[in-house]
Amino acid sequence: MNLKPGDKVEFMIDKQERIILAPSDQATWKKNLMQLAGSMPELGSNFDYKKERQEWDVKATQIPLG
């Protein structure tokens, strides 16, 4: 986020009690998305990203071209 002196900001507190600064002219959908993204940090902790990527790579190479 690129804030400059004089920018209007909005102060928020997330669930981990961290102070969040956001430009006040930010769209509502974007504010909601940022709050949602930070609300479940443990969500992907048990997810095997490498295994998932390998499975996608295998499926992508099996698609006949043309």
N, C-alpha and C positions, 0 to 999 in steps of 0.2 A: 504494500500500500504506500503510495507516494503522497505524504502530507507535507504541506508547505506552511510557513507562518501565515496566519490569517485564515486558514481553511476552517470551515465550520465542521465540528465533529460531534459525534454522539457517543456518550459513555455507556457501556453496558458491563454487567458482571455475568460471567458464565458459571456453569455448575461447579467448576473447580475453584470458584471465587477469584478468578483472574479478571483484571480490568481489560476490557476490549474497547478500542477506539475505532470508530468507523466514520467515514465522511457522511455528513447528515443529508447530502443530496443523493445518497445511494438508493437505488430502487428497492422497494419493499421485498420483492422476490429474492433479491440477492442477500439482503439482511437475513431473511428466513433461512436461506440455504446455508449461510455461514453459521448460524446458530445450530442448525441440524447437523452439519458436518462436525462440529465440535462437541456435540452432546453424547456421542457414543464412541469414545476413543478406543475402547477395548473390543469393538465389534469385529475387527479383522485379525485379532491376535492369534487365533487358532487356525487361520486360513493359510493353506500352503500355496502361496503365489507362484512359486517355481513349478510345482506339479501342475497347477491350472494352466500356466503358460505353455508347458510342454504338451498338454492335451490339446490345447487350441492349435499349436503349431502342427501337430500330427493331423488334426482334422483339416486344417487349411491346405496341407500338401496333398491330401487325398482327393481334393476337388478337381475333376478333369477340366482343363482349360480348353476353350474354343467350343 
